[in-house]
């Protein structure tokens, strides 16, 4: 999984148009490479690898500074045997770009330079190859717990993963730069106000797609139609507690990433309702949905 619904996103295994500024002198194969180290005095994590569809050749990747985990896409190619140039952004972006020039010929260390778009600033880059970060189902062996009196949910997640929480939004990210670049994350929004079941015979009313409120309770849309009809809506998967209810559905959508349309993608969508407080989550990260549980009445609710 790699991105959340409503965000720019993409499926991994697909790619971008080749940059003409870093044309490869001869075809080479890199595979996948995960890196950690420093650009100047700032710590980063990075991924680079051979590009896939729709990029016909060359390299792509992503990196982020560990101080903020904001992903930056990388697009490039070989410049000589064992040497690559990677620009920040993608080939179609206008104007000069910041870039990495790296020597990746050594088995452990990767060194080179980072250059600003105007060429005025050059920083030393010192990286080391590291294993691919563990997926959720392995990393969760060292769990942490999120619980907040304002949120009607609890979350179990791996130690070392990035959890950002405000009063209305929650985002969990993997340390893998590949996941970070493609929005392979758990993103939740908290709100208030839950409609009562409708009167018998009233058509279902959309709450937060794909969830609808019907005359007999909650429904989910199962197709692409904007209407929740008998053929297009059904009761969602659910589990209830004394405090509230957890609802689940799946959605399929056209996925877009830094290099344009990347294919069809799927995500799990959850709705947690406790009295008049609700949380809607889009999930392309968790191994099982039971990592989220329903909490008691949120603080500040009537």
C-alpha positions as CSV (number, residue, x, y, z in Angstrom):
1,X,0.0,0.0,0.0
2,X,1.3,3.5,-0.7
3,X,-1.0,6.4,-0.3
4,X,-4.2,7.8,1.1
5,X,-7.5,8.7,-0.6
6,X,-7.9,12.3,-1.4
7,X,-4.2,12.9,-1.5
8,X,-1.8,12.8,-4.4
9,X,-0.7,9.2,-4.4
10,X,0.6,6.3,-6.4
11,X,1.2,2.6,-6.6
12,X,4.8,1.4,-6.3
13,X,6.3,-0.5,-9.2
14,X,5.4,2.3,-11.7
15,X,7.4,5.3,-12.8
16,X,8.2,8.5,-14.7
17,X,9.5,10.0,-17.8
18,X,13.3,10.0,-18.1
19,X,15.2,13.2,-17.4
20,X,17.1,14.4,-20.5
21,X,19.7,16.2,-18.5
22,X,21.2,13.0,-17.0
23,X,21.1,10.6,-20.0
24,X,22.8,7.3,-19.2
25,X,26.0,6.6,-21.2
26,X,25.2,2.8,-21.0
27,X,22.4,0.8,-19.4
28,X,23.2,-0.2,-15.8
29,X,21.2,-2.0,-13.1
30,X,21.0,-0.8,-9.5
31,X,18.2,-2.7,-7.9
32,X,16.9,-1.2,-4.7
33,X,19.1,0.8,-2.3
34,X,18.2,2.2,1.1
35,X,20.5,4.8,2.7
36,X,21.1,6.8,5.8
37,X,23.5,9.6,6.6
38,X,24.0,13.3,6.3
39,X,23.6,16.1,3.8
40,X,25.8,18.8,5.2
41,X,25.0,18.7,8.9
42,X,21.4,17.3,8.5
43,X,20.4,13.7,8.9
44,X,18.4,12.0,6.1
45,X,17.0,8.7,5.0
46,X,16.8,7.9,1.3
47,X,15.8,5.3,-1.2
48,X,16.9,5.0,-4.9
49,X,16.3,2.3,-7.4
50,X,15.7,1.3,-11.0
51,X,12.6,3.0,-12.3
52,X,9.6,1.1,-13.6
53,X,6.5,1.9,-15.7
54,X,5.8,4.4,-17.0
55,X,9.4,5.6,-16.8
56,X,11.2,3.6,-19.5
57,X,14.7,3.8,-18.0
58,X,16.9,5.4,-15.4
59,X,16.4,5.8,-11.7
60,X,13.9,7.2,-9.2
61,X,13.6,7.5,-5.5
62,X,12.9,9.7,-2.5
63,X,14.5,11.1,0.6
64,X,13.5,13.0,3.7
65,X,15.2,14.9,6.5
66,X,14.7,13.0,9.8
67,X,13.7,16.3,11.5
68,X,10.4,16.5,9.6
69,X,9.9,13.4,7.5
70,X,8.6,15.4,4.5
71,X,9.3,13.3,1.4
72,X,11.1,14.8,-1.6
73,X,11.0,12.8,-4.9
74,X,14.2,12.1,-6.8
75,X,14.5,11.6,-10.6
76,X,17.7,10.7,-12.3
77,X,20.0,8.4,-14.2
78,X,23.6,7.1,-14.4
79,X,26.2,9.7,-15.5
80,X,29.1,7.1,-15.6
81,X,29.7,3.6,-14.3
82,X,29.1,3.7,-10.5
83,X,28.0,7.4,-10.6
84,X,24.5,8.8,-10.6
85,X,22.8,12.2,-10.7
86,X,19.4,12.6,-9.0
87,X,17.4,15.9,-9.2
88,X,14.8,16.9,-6.7
89,X,11.3,16.7,-8.3
90,X,10.6,15.1,-11.6
91,X,11.7,15.6,-15.2
92,X,8.6,17.6,-16.2
93,X,9.2,20.3,-13.5
94,X,10.2,23.6,-15.0
95,X,13.4,25.5,-14.0
96,X,16.7,24.5,-12.4
97,X,16.6,21.9,-9.7
98,X,18.6,20.9,-6.6
99,X,20.6,17.8,-7.3
100,X,22.7,15.0,-5.8
101,X,25.8,13.7,-7.6
102,X,26.7,10.4,-5.9
103,X,29.4,7.7,-6.2
104,X,27.6,4.5,-5.5
105,X,30.4,2.1,-6.6
106,X,31.5,1.2,-3.1
107,X,29.7,-1.7,-1.3
108,X,28.9,0.2,1.9
109,X,29.5,3.9,1.7
110,X,27.9,6.4,-0.7
111,X,29.4,9.8,-1.0
112,X,29.1,12.9,-3.2
113,X,27.6,16.3,-3.2
114,X,24.3,18.1,-3.0
115,X,24.0,21.3,-5.1
116,X,21.4,24.1,-4.8
117,X,19.4,25.0,-7.9
118,X,21.4,28.1,-8.6
119,X,24.7,26.3,-8.0
120,X,25.8,28.7,-5.3
121,X,25.7,26.2,-2.5
122,X,27.4,22.8,-2.4
123,X,27.2,20.4,0.6
124,X,29.0,17.2,1.2
125,X,26.9,14.0,1.2
126,X,28.0,11.0,3.3
127,X,25.6,8.0,3.4
128,X,25.8,4.4,4.2
129,X,23.7,1.5,2.8
130,X,21.2,0.0,5.2
131,X,18.6,-2.8,5.0
132,X,15.1,-2.0,3.9
133,X,13.1,-0.8,6.9
134,X,10.9,-3.5,8.4
135,X,7.2,-3.6,7.4
136,X,4.5,-3.0,9.9
137,X,3.8,-6.6,10.8
138,X,7.5,-7.0,11.8
139,X,8.1,-3.6,13.3
140,X,5.0,-3.9,15.5
141,X,6.9,-6.4,17.7
142,X,8.1,-3.3,19.4
143,X,4.8,-1.6,19.9
144,X,3.8,1.9,21.1
145,X,0.3,3.0,22.1
146,X,-1.6,6.2,21.2
147,X,-4.4,7.3,23.5
148,X,-5.7,10.8,23.8
149,X,-8.7,11.9,25.8
150,X,-9.9,14.0,22.8
151,X,-9.8,11.1,20.3
152,X,-12.4,8.3,20.4
153,X,-9.8,5.7,19.3
154,X,-6.7,4.0,20.4
155,X,-3.9,3.0,18.1
156,X,-1.1,0.4,18.4
157,X,1.9,1.2,16.1
158,X,5.6,0.4,15.9
159,X,8.2,2.2,17.9
160,X,10.3,4.4,15.7
161,X,7.5,5.3,13.3
162,X,6.4,8.9,12.9
163,X,3.0,9.8,14.5
164,X,1.8,13.4,14.1
165,X,-1.3,14.4,16.0
166,X,-3.3,17.6,16.3
167,X,-6.8,18.3,17.6
168,X,-8.3,17.3,14.3
169,X,-5.8,15.2,12.3
170,X,-3.6,12.1,13.0
171,X,-1.0,10.7,10.5
172,X,1.2,7.6,11.0
173,X,4.2,7.2,8.6
174,X,6.6,4.4,8.1
175,X,10.4,5.2,8.2
176,X,10.8,3.7,4.7
177,X,11.4,6.7,2.3
178,X,9.5,4.7,-0.4
179,X,6.4,4.6,1.8
180,X,6.8,8.2,2.7
181,X,7.1,9.4,-0.8
182,X,4.0,7.6,-2.0
183,X,1.7,8.5,1.0
184,X,1.7,4.9,2.2
185,X,0.3,6.0,5.6
186,X,-2.6,6.0,8.0
187,X,-4.4,9.4,7.9
188,X,-7.3,10.2,10.2
189,X,-9.6,13.2,10.6
190,X,-11.6,13.9,13.7
191,X,-14.9,15.7,13.7
192,X,-18.2,16.2,15.6
193,X,-21.9,15.8,14.8
194,X,-23.4,12.4,13.9
195,X,-26.8,12.2,12.2
196,X,-29.6,10.0,13.6
197,X,-30.9,7.1,11.6
198,X,-33.3,8.4,8.9
199,X,-37.1,7.9,8.9
200,X,-38.4,4.7,7.3
201,X,-38.5,5.1,3.5
202,X,-36.1,8.1,3.4
203,X,-33.2,7.6,0.9
204,X,-29.7,7.1,2.5
205,X,-27.8,10.3,3.2
206,X,-24.0,10.6,2.5
207,X,-22.0,11.2,5.7
208,X,-18.4,10.8,4.6
209,X,-17.9,8.7,1.5
210,X,-18.1,5.7,1.4
211,X,-20.2,5.9,4.5
212,X,-24.0,6.7,4.4
213,X,-26.7,6.9,7.0
214,X,-29.8,4.9,6.2
215,X,-33.1,4.3,7.9
216,X,-31.8,1.1,9.5
217,X,-28.3,2.4,10.4
218,X,-24.9,2.7,8.7
219,X,-24.3,1.8,5.0
220,X,-21.3,1.8,2.7
221,X,-21.2,2.5,-1.0
222,X,-19.8,-0.5,-2.9
223,X,-19.5,1.0,-6.4
224,X,-18.4,4.2,-8.1
225,X,-22.0,5.6,-8.3
226,X,-22.6,8.8,-6.3
227,X,-26.0,7.3,-5.2
228,X,-26.5,4.8,-2.3
229,X,-29.1,2.5,-3.8
230,X,-30.1,-1.0,-2.9
231,X,-27.7,-2.4,-5.5
232,X,-24.8,0.0,-4.6
233,X,-24.9,0.1,-0.8
234,X,-24.7,-2.5,1.9
235,X,-24.0,-2.7,5.7
236,X,-20.3,-2.2,6.5
237,X,-18.0,-4.5,8.4
238,X,-18.4,-3.4,12.0
239,X,-17.5,-4.2,15.6
240,X,-19.2,-2.5,18.5
241,X,-18.3,-1.8,22.1
242,X,-20.2,-0.2,24.9
243,X,-18.6,3.1,24.0
244,X,-19.2,3.2,20.2
245,X,-18.7,1.5,16.9
246,X,-15.9,0.8,14.4
247,X,-17.0,0.6,10.7
248,X,-14.8,-0.6,7.8
249,X,-15.0,-0.5,4.0
250,X,-12.6,-0.6,1.1
251,X,-12.3,1.8,-1.8
252,X,-10.7,1.7,-5.2
253,X,-9.5,4.8,-7.0
254,X,-7.3,6.2,-9.7
255,X,-3.9,6.8,-8.2
256,X,-1.6,9.7,-9.0
257,X,1.9,10.4,-7.8
258,X,4.9,12.7,-8.5
259,X,5.1,11.3,-12.1
260,X,1.4,11.4,-13.0
261,X,-1.2,8.6,-13.3
262,X,0.1,5.4,-11.7
263,X,-2.8,3.0,-12.0
264,X,-5.6,1.8,-9.8
265,X,-5.1,1.6,-6.0
266,X,-7.0,0.3,-3.0
267,X,-7.3,1.6,0.6
268,X,-9.2,0.6,3.7
269,X,-11.5,3.3,5.2
270,X,-12.6,3.3,8.8
271,X,-15.2,5.3,10.6
272,X,-15.1,5.3,14.5
273,X,-18.2,6.8,16.1
274,X,-18.5,7.5,19.8
275,X,-21.7,9.4,20.6
276,X,-21.4,12.7,18.7
277,X,-17.6,12.4,17.9
278,X,-16.3,10.6,14.9
279,X,-13.0,9.7,13.3
280,X,-12.6,8.8,9.6
281,X,-9.3,7.1,8.6
282,X,-7.8,6.2,5.3
283,X,-5.3,3.3,5.7
284,X,-2.6,2.0,3.4
285,X,-0.3,1.0,6.2
286,X,-1.6,-1.2,9.0
287,X,-1.3,-5.0,8.8
288,X,-4.7,-5.6,10.4
289,X,-7.5,-3.1,11.3
290,X,-7.6,-4.3,14.9
291,X,-4.6,-2.1,15.6
292,X,-7.3,0.6,16.0
293,X,-9.8,0.2,18.8
294,X,-12.8,2.2,20.0
295,X,-12.1,4.4,23.1
296,X,-14.5,5.9,25.6
297,X,-16.3,9.2,25.4
298,X,-13.8,11.9,24.2
299,X,-13.0,14.8,26.6
300,X,-15.1,17.8,26.0
301,X,-18.1,16.0,24.5
302,X,-21.6,16.7,26.0
